[in-house]
Structure formats: structure tokens, C-alpha cells
Amino acid sequence: MYDTASREVKEIISKNSAISMYCCGPTVYRDAHVGNLRTFILSDLIKRALKLQGDTVRLIQNITDVGHLAEDLDSQDKMLMQAKKENSEPFEIARKYETKFHFDLAALNVEPADQYPRASETIELMQEMISSLIENGSAYIGTDANIYFSAKSFASYGAISGNKLDALQPGHRYEYLDEGGKLFHADWALWKSAGTRTEMIWDSPWGAGFPGWHIECSAMSLRYLDNHVDVHVGGIDLRFPHHENERAQSNSITKNESVSHWIHGEHLLFEGRKMSKSAGNVLLLSDITARGIDPLSLRLVILENKYRSQMDLTWDSIDAAFTTLKRWRKKVDSWGSSLIVKKDDEIFSSLMNDLDTPKAIQRLRTIEKDSLISDEMKRAIFMYADQVLALDLGIKKNSKSISAQCAKLLEERNIARQEKDWAKSDLLRDQLMQEGIIVSDTSSGQEWDLI
């Protein structure tokens, strides 16, 4: 796969018996949108492809539940801002959106990581790393009582992003608020003094405060993956400054290259524009299922695009993927019930060559139409590919048999909509989704299907 640091496609090789993977997780102060989910699907595809060729994989994904500064240059913390907005406690907000994150992953057939360490529960681990960085001269206590990493102490800074220290301008939006005690403008905070802040702060050797943005990933990846990461996955927006800073921190501790392979997924646009709250075009997985569309339709759309290419998601492409998904499942069912899985060399080669999922999908389309291939063989190849694609191609999804409890929830939702109680209607829709039922509203009334 393509390694961002070396700018070349190279083989993924493990230094131990299992391939160690780390994927930057969500900051759980809001729902993950489909752009975030594209990165998590990428991580899942890599893991599944490695397993397909016989590798054992250990995956760690962090949960950022300590906030960090808001992107709109407000000095408030994201978690604290959302807690205030929802009139709730910060950690209640964190647990709420963490639960929704795991629910979205499950709906997209993303296999769970081996561990999901939370930032709030690994503060001591981060403090240990900060202390070590201070001791070896990589970090210092600023005049404002914040602890900073010294960018100049790390000679190869910029290897991932190509950004050189002497060319960086002061004032990166994530780094400059309340950080007037730096020795150099490109230094970044490892630990921030609490100041007047009273929530989400912890005791430390340097006084009450909270961790900076980057330190948690260094601390968690090195601790849980034995000081070396074979494959580090994240969105392209994390390449700088997050991964650049993480690399500097980690390598300053291990005195080696701590990550062998940096893999970044490209941006996802929606209807031709970057998703943003201000533009009002942030798309959630729940927006897709609310239309009665199987969430795996999103997975298929993403598979049809190269992970290193910017992708423009549209409702038309989602609808088309849903149509394909339903057709393939119907055909796989009609091709018999054999449990045989047959390796297809073209599909295997595509997946092993920089995860070329579009080529693998095209191969399936060709096999589907090939009259010279038996139905049994078609099914066997589709099921082979589905070990990585994870589209549930062998699962019937047109059964209408549901429990009495689910039937009751459907009736309650129908009544709520008749009474124009939209809040209750949405709540019941979410409950039904958790039971594996997609509900959509059409001109002829409420319709549903099993996921």
C-alpha cells in the first residue's frame, strides 16, 4: 500500500508475529459523519485484506473524550461546548456519542478493534510519556505553565507532510490559542494548564490541567502495540499537524521509526462540496437509513472509489449502490446455498495491489454477467470477495418476520407520525434501527425492511 512518508507503494511487513495496526479514532462530541466513516471503513478493509492473505492483525483505535479546542477558534473545548449546548455533563456527552460511533461501525460491518482505549482513562499514561520527553530534552515547561514539545529537537520533522519548520507560519488554528509561553511558534502543547477551567481537568506533576491534542495517540499506540506500529491509518486531514507531531513524539521516545507504514484516506465531498455545519450539508449514516437505504450501500459506494482519490458522494450514487446491493444478494441467493468459497486471482491481486477495491468490484460485475461461469462458481467467488468487501452478499434481507416487540414499536411510530410527534418518531426509528430494522417514510406511508 501507498506509504505517505516514503511516497511509494510498499509491502506491509510485520516486525512481530502479528501485524500491529493503529487507527485514529473519533472525538466523541458529535456524530461521526460519512467522511469520518470512510476512514474507519478503510482501516477495516486493510485489516480484512491482511487476514485474507493469512496474517494475524492486532488493531487499536483510540476514543478521544477529553475534547480539545474548537475549530472555529473559540477558546472553548469541543466537549464542554457540546455539553453546554445539550445541557448535559461532558462525560455523558462522550459516552452518548461513543455508543453511537460503535453502532455506526457495526451497521457498516466494520470489525471491532482489539481495544478502544479512552483518552480520559489513560491520562497517567500520557503524563508518563510527557515526563520522559522532558527528561530527554524533547519537551519543556513554558512560561505559561504549559508543557511544550520542542519541534527543533526533532531533526526530521516534516517527513510525512513535507512541511519544513523554517517555512511554517505562526498561528495554525489548532495550536496557537492560549499558548503564549512557547520558545518557538511551531512547538505544540503536550499538557495545558487548567487556568480558569474547572471541568475535565486532571492533577499532574505540573499542576492541574489537561492533555494536548497529539499526545494521546503516541502514548496509546506505543503502549498497546509494544512500541511499534506496522500500519497507522487516518484521514488525509490528520497528516498535518496531527500525524507529523505524533511521529515526532513517538520517535523521540523509541529513538527509532515508530511507524513503518502511514496510510491516509482522501477527503470525501458530498454533492460536490466539502461537508460543514455552516454549509448545512453534513451527512450522517442515520440520514441514509432514514431513507430506508441499507447502510452497507455507503460501504459499497466507498468501495467503488480508490481510497487515495478524493470522492464525491451523492444521493444518486447511494441509491445506485443500494440497487446493486439488492440485485447481488438476490442473485447470490438464486445461485444456490453452497458454502464453498473460491479464490479468484484477479480479485486477490486487486486487493493486494494498494487495495484496489474498484477493480475488485468491476471483476464481480464481469463475473455476474459471464454465462460461461456456473452459478455455483459465481456464488463461491462472490463469497470469497465478501470476506473483505463485507457487503453481506450471502445474507437474505427480504424476510418480513419480526418480533412482536418490533411490531409494537412500528405501530407506535406510525401513531407518532400521525400525531406529528416528530421527536418521538425519530426516537422510535433509532430504536428500530438498533433492532436491525430500517424505517423510511414515503408518500404512501411508513415502510420498513430488515437490515
FENZI-V430373 format. One record per pair of residues at least 24 apart in sequence whose ideal C-beta (glycine too) atoms are under 7 Angstrom apart, sorted by the first residue. I is the first residue (numbers start at 1). J is the second residue. D is the distance in Angstrom with one decimal. If there is no record, write none. Layout:
# FENZI-V430373
I/J/D, I/J/D
This chain:
# FENZI-V430373
1/261/6.7, 1/263/5.6, 1/354/5.3, 1/355/6.0, 2/308/6.0, 2/354/5.7, 3/261/5.1, 3/262/5.9, 4/160/5.6, 4/239/6.3, 4/262/4.3, 4/264/5.2, 5/159/5.5, 5/160/5.0, 5/262/4.9, 9/354/5.2, 12/50/6.8, 12/230/6.5, 12/231/5.9, 12/261/5.7, 13/260/7.0, 14/230/5.2, 15/228/5.7, 15/230/6.6, 17/56/6.6, 18/56/4.1, 18/57/6.3, 18/58/4.8, 19/50/5.7, 19/55/5.3, 19/56/6.9, 19/57/4.9, 19/230/4.8, 19/231/6.4, 20/58/5.4, 20/225/4.2, 20/228/6.5, 20/229/5.4, 20/230/4.7, 21/47/6.3, 21/57/5.8, 21/58/6.8, 21/59/4.3, 21/230/6.7, 21/231/4.6, 21/233/6.8, 22/60/5.1, 22/221/4.4, 22/225/6.2, 22/229/4.8, 22/232/5.1, 23/59/6.6, 23/61/4.7, 23/233/4.4, 23/234/6.8, 24/62/6.8, 24/217/6.2, 24/234/4.2, 24/238/5.8, 25/61/4.4, 25/62/4.5, 25/63/5.2, 25/64/6.5, 25/116/6.9, 26/63/6.9, 26/64/6.7, 26/101/5.2, 27/64/4.2, 27/68/6.5, 27/78/6.3, 28/63/6.1, 28/64/6.8, 28/65/5.4, 28/94/4.9, 28/97/4.0, 28/98/4.4, 28/101/6.2, 29/67/6.9, 29/78/4.6, 29/79/4.8, 29/82/4.4, 29/93/6.0, 29/97/6.3, 30/82/6.4, 30/97/6.1, 31/97/6.5, 31/100/5.9, 31/284/5.1, 32/101/5.5, 32/104/5.9, 33/275/5.8, 33/282/5.0, 33/283/6.0, 33/284/5.7, 34/268/6.3, 34/283/4.9, 34/285/6.7, 34/298/6.3, 34/313/6.4, 35/267/6.9, 35/268/4.1, 35/275/5.7, 37/104/6.3, 37/108/6.4, 37/285/6.4, 38/265/5.8, 38/268/4.9, 38/302/5.5, 39/233/7.0, 39/234/6.3, 39/235/4.4, 39/265/4.9, 40/105/6.2, 40/110/5.6, 41/108/6.1, 41/110/6.3, 41/299/6.0, 41/302/5.4, 42/233/6.2, 42/265/4.3, 42/307/5.2, 43/233/4.5, 44/110/4.3, 44/111/5.8, 45/355/6.0, 45/357/6.8, 45/388/6.3, 46/231/6.4, 46/233/6.5, 46/263/6.9, 46/355/6.6, 47/111/6.5, 48/387/6.5, 48/388/4.3, 48/390/6.6, 49/351/4.9, 49/352/6.9, 49/355/6.2, 49/388/5.3, 52/351/6.8, 52/387/5.8, 52/388/5.6, 53/352/6.6, 58/114/5.3, 58/225/6.9, 59/113/4.4, 59/114/5.5, 60/113/6.0, 60/114/6.4, 60/115/5.4, 60/117/7.0, 60/220/6.5, 60/221/6.5, 60/224/4.6, 60/225/5.9, 61/113/4.2, 61/116/5.6, 62/117/5.7, 62/119/6.6, 62/216/6.0, 62/217/6.1, 62/220/5.1, 63/98/5.7, 63/116/5.3, 63/118/4.6, 63/119/6.8, 64/119/5.2, 64/216/6.6, 65/94/3.8, 65/98/6.8, 65/118/5.3, 65/119/5.6, 65/120/4.9, 66/119/4.6, 66/120/5.5, 66/200/6.0, 66/210/5.9, 66/211/6.2, 67/200/6.1, 68/213/4.9, 69/174/6.4, 69/177/5.6, 71/173/6.6, 73/173/6.2, 75/177/5.4, 75/178/6.3, 77/200/6.8, 79/200/6.5, 80/199/6.0, 80/200/6.7, 90/199/5.9, 90/200/5.4, 103/434/6.9, 104/285/4.9, 107/285/6.3, 107/295/4.2, 108/295/5.8, 108/296/6.7, 108/298/6.7, 108/299/5.3, 109/296/6.4, 109/299/6.6, 109/390/4.0, 109/392/6.8, 115/224/5.9, 117/220/5.0, 117/224/6.4, 119/211/6.8, 119/216/4.6, 122/216/6.8, 122/219/6.3, 122/220/6.0, 123/202/4.9, 123/211/6.7, 125/219/4.7, 125/223/5.8, 126/211/5.0, 126/215/5.0, 126/216/5.9, 126/219/4.6, 127/204/5.5, 127/205/6.9, 129/215/6.5, 129/218/6.3, 129/219/4.7, 129/253/6.4, 130/190/4.8, 130/191/5.6, 130/215/6.5, 131/205/6.7, 132/253/5.9, 133/190/6.8, 133/249/6.8, 133/252/6.1, 133/253/7.0, 136/252/6.7, 138/252/4.2, 139/190/5.8, 140/183/6.8, 141/206/6.5, 142/181/2.9, 142/182/5.9, 143/181/4.0, 144/180/5.6, 144/181/3.1, 144/193/6.7, 145/193/4.0, 145/206/6.7, 145/207/6.2, 146/179/6.2, 146/181/5.6, 146/189/5.0, 146/191/6.6, 146/192/5.1, 146/193/5.5, 147/189/6.9, 147/190/4.6, 147/191/4.0, 147/206/5.9, 148/182/5.5, 148/187/4.4, 148/188/6.6, 148/189/5.9, 148/190/6.6, 149/187/6.0, 149/188/5.6, 149/190/5.5, 149/245/7.0, 149/248/6.6, 149/249/6.2, 150/183/6.9, 150/187/5.8, 151/184/6.1, 151/186/4.4, 151/187/5.2, 152/184/5.9, 154/248/4.2, 154/252/6.1, 157/244/6.8, 157/248/5.6, 158/244/6.7, 160/239/5.9, 160/243/5.5, 160/244/5.2, 160/247/6.1, 160/262/5.8, 161/239/5.2, 161/240/3.7, 161/244/5.1, 163/240/5.7, 163/244/6.8, 172/241/6.2, 174/213/6.2, 174/241/6.7, 175/241/6.8, 188/212/6.3, 188/214/6.5, 188/245/5.6, 190/215/5.0, 213/242/6.8, 214/242/5.7, 214/245/4.2, 214/246/5.2, 214/249/6.4, 215/249/6.4, 217/246/4.9, 218/246/5.2, 218/249/4.1, 218/250/4.5, 221/250/6.9, 222/250/5.9, 222/253/6.6, 222/254/6.9, 222/258/6.7, 227/254/5.4, 228/258/6.1, 229/258/6.3, 229/259/4.6, 230/260/5.1, 230/261/6.3, 231/261/4.8, 231/263/6.2, 232/259/4.5, 232/261/6.7, 232/262/5.3, 232/263/6.9, 233/263/5.0, 234/264/6.0, 235/264/6.6, 235/265/5.5, 236/264/4.5, 236/265/6.5, 236/266/5.3, 236/267/6.1, 239/264/5.6, 265/307/5.0, 266/307/6.8, 266/308/5.7, 266/309/5.7, 266/310/4.8, 266/311/6.7, 267/310/5.1, 268/311/4.9, 268/313/5.8, 269/310/6.8, 269/311/6.9, 269/312/4.6, 269/313/6.8, 270/313/5.1, 271/314/5.6, 272/312/5.8, 288/318/6.3, 289/433/5.9, 289/438/5.2, 290/429/6.7, 290/440/6.7, 291/440/5.4, 292/438/5.4, 292/439/6.9, 292/440/2.6, 292/447/6.0, 292/449/6.6, 293/318/6.2, 293/322/4.9, 294/322/6.0, 294/325/6.1, 294/438/6.6, 294/451/6.2, 296/325/6.2, 296/391/5.4, 296/392/6.1, 297/321/4.3, 297/322/4.0, 297/325/5.6, 299/390/6.9, 299/391/6.4, 300/324/6.5, 300/325/5.8, 300/391/5.9, 303/357/4.3, 303/361/5.7, 303/389/6.0, 304/358/5.5, 304/361/5.5, 305/358/6.5, 306/356/6.9, 306/358/5.9, 307/355/6.0, 325/391/6.3, 328/393/5.5, 329/393/5.9, 329/397/6.2, 331/368/6.6, 332/379/5.6, 332/382/5.4, 332/393/5.0, 332/394/5.7, 333/396/6.0, 335/375/4.0, 335/376/6.7, 335/378/5.3, 335/379/3.9, 336/375/6.1, 336/376/5.6, 336/379/5.7, 338/376/5.5, 338/379/6.1, 338/380/6.7, 340/380/4.6, 341/380/5.8, 341/383/5.0, 341/384/4.7, 342/377/6.3, 342/380/3.6, 342/381/5.2, 342/384/5.6, 343/384/5.6, 344/381/4.7, 344/384/6.0, 344/385/6.9, 347/384/6.9, 347/385/5.1, 351/388/5.8, 360/385/6.1, 397/449/7.0, 397/450/5.5, 397/451/6.8, 399/450/6.0, 402/437/6.7, 406/432/6.6, 406/435/5.3, 406/437/6.0, 410/448/6.3, 413/439/6.7, 413/446/6.7, 414/446/5.3, 417/446/6.7
